């Protein structure tokens, strides 16, 4: 499927950078902006057009993808001075890949709509490694016709693209997905700790686990690194804690109780207080070790 849209990416952290590199490898011209300029170096070497502001990215793009830390950062790059809306034009569509709450997403979409700009939600699962290979899973929501217009680009970014409905819906599903990885990281950490304390080789535990219905991608790949204490971050513990807090806040907004994620929020908060924030999220096993030392 031909890609005719000019694409801009605002936010070149681990995920945004990986998405930009894959699009460039796919032959798509990409305009980029990041607040700290050194993070654009890899994309620049591959031919990205590095610009001085979100405004300039918007002026030169039909599709602007934001990949930033939280809703406050989305608002800043969108509506502050030299933000996206200052570069608006008739064909502009904004798609947010950040992980924010459904309510925040809807509020931001309404602000864009006042400027006659359609804003889509496109959170993804898979991380930087999958992004470089175009292997992400994308959850999309927002205006259907705008989504379909951008689908050729989205299918370059992800090998699975799901359209879920109106504004905010995709972020609900993204939070539910990150809830799963939160619990899996904790259960593996506690399982490994339990068997080690029983003088059982945790690799044998993983071999047994991965021979059953209960195996997961995490138990087959990251769990062995957890045993070896290797926590090169693809998604930091601090970032997952931010998303967990978004889950608990969203649950309150929906009038529901999610007791396990509330407990997990306490655990991850304590892990951050113990200096583990920059580890990969699977480094939560180090927290379990610390409290059992």
Residue, then its C-alpha position, 0 to 999 in steps of 0.5 A: x500500500x503506497x504511503x503518500x502522507x508526509x509524516x512528522x514525529x514529535x518525541x524521539x525517546x526509545x519508542x519514537x526513535x525506533x518508529x522513526x528509524x523504521x519509517x525511514x528504512x521503509x523509504x518514508x520521509x520523516x520530519x522530527x522534533x525532540x526537546x533535547x536535540x541529541x536524541x534526533x541524531x540517529x534519525x538524522x543520520x538516516x535522513x530525517x528532517x530535524x526541525x526546531x519546533x512542533x509548529x514546523x513539524x506540523x507545517x511540513x506534515x499531513x500526519x504528526x505522531x506524538x510519542x511523549x511521556x504523559x498528557x501534560x507533555x502532549x498538551x505542551x507540544x500541541x498547544x504551547x507557543x510554537x506548538x502543533x496548532x500554530x502549524x495547522x493547515x487543512x490536511x493536518x491529522x495528529x495521532x498520539x502514541x503516548x500512554x494517557x488516560x481516556x479522559x485526557x485523550x478526549x479532552x485533548x481531542x476536543x481542543x484540537x477539534x476547536x482548531x479544526x484538527x482531527x486527533x487520533x489515538x494510536x497507542x502500541x504494544x511491543x516496545x522499541x525492538x518490535x518498532x524497529x522491525x515494524x512489528x508493533x501491535x497498534x490500537x486505534x481510535x478517533x475519527x474513522x475517516x481520518x484513521x483510514x486515511x492514515x492507515x497506510x502509515x500505521x501498517x508500516x509501523x505495526x503488523x497488527x492494526x485494530x480500530x476500536x471506535x471513538x476518541x479515548x477507547x484505544x487508551x482504555x485498551x492500552x491501559x488494560x494491556x499494560x495492566x497485564x505486563x504489570x501483573x506478569x512481571x510481579x508474578x514472575x518475580x515472586x515465582x522466581x524468588x519462591x523457587x530460589x528460596x526452596x533451593x530449586x534452579x529458577x531456570x528449571x522453574x521457567x522450563x516447566x512454566x514454559x511447557x504449560x498453558x501458562x507460558x507467556x512471551x515474558x516467561x520465554x524471553x525476559x524472565x531469563x534476563x530477570x534471573x541473570x539480573x540483566x535489566x537493560x531498559x526497553x520500558x523503564x520501571x518508572x514509566x510503568x509506574x506512571x501508567x499504573x497510576x493512570x490505570x488507578x485514576x481511570x478506574x476511579x473515573x469509571x467508578x470501578x475498583x481494581x484491587x490488584x492494580x492498586x496494590x501493584x501501584x504501592x509496590x512500584x512506588x516503593x521500588x522507585x523509592x528504593x532507587x530502581x526507577x531506571x531499570x527495565x520494568x522487569x527489574x521489579x524482581x530486584x525490589x522483591x529481592x531487597x525486601x527479602x534480603 
